[in-house]
Structure formats: C-alpha cells, structure tokens
Amino acid sequence: MLLVSSAIVILNCETLPESNIKTAGDALWWAFVTITTVGYGDKYPVTLLGRIIAAVLMTAGVGLFGTFTAYVASLFLSSGEAINEAKEDREDIQQQIERLSEKLDRLAEHLAKKEQ
C-alpha cells in the first residue's frame, strides 16, 4: 500500500521538465528501490515535495524491514524457548514417573508382606 501510494504521489509531484520520473512504471520502480533503500540513482525526485516524499518513504522502508527482521528473530528465539520448556517438562515427567514407580514398589512389598 505504501509502495503504490508513494508511486502515485511522486508521479503527480514530479511535473518539472527536468524530472526523470515520467511514467507509472518509473514511479513504481523509484518507489521500490527507495523503500528498500537500494536507491540505484537512475530515477530520483527533483522537486522539494518529491524529496520530502522520498525521505518519508526511506524512513518507512527502514522501519518496515526492521520490524520484519525483528519478527523473524523473535520466531527463532521463541522456538528456542519452547525447546527448553519441553526439555524441562520432560524432566519433570521423568521425575514423577520415578516417584510413582517407587510408590508402586513399596505398595507391592507391603502387599507381599500382608499375604505371608
């Protein structure tokens, strides 16, 4: 949405004869390389308003890609935490099984003594 809207706005702002953003394709290309902060330099705004739009789009691009990167990193961290929790749960279950086994052994001994 940000990409398309900035392409439309830049196409309407860059109306000077020396502007090199003249078609919708130029505007979309410019918006894409600007939001990704690649900035090839083949298409660039020449008006003050166009440069302000470019600055906003670059800032938004850094924010969007930073947010996406943080999200992916949090997925890795949360999966690591889930693995650690599963190991802890497994250890707790193993301890409970051992305690139950000991109780069953004592119960079996108790019953064996009563039958004698």
Protein Blocks (a to p, Z undefined) as FASTA:
>chain_A
ZZmmmmmmmmmmmmcfklcbfbfklmmmmmmmmmnononolaccfbfklmmmmmmmmmmm
mmmmmmmmmmmmmmmmmmmmmmmmmmmmmmmmmmmmmmmmmmmmmmmmmmmmmmZZ
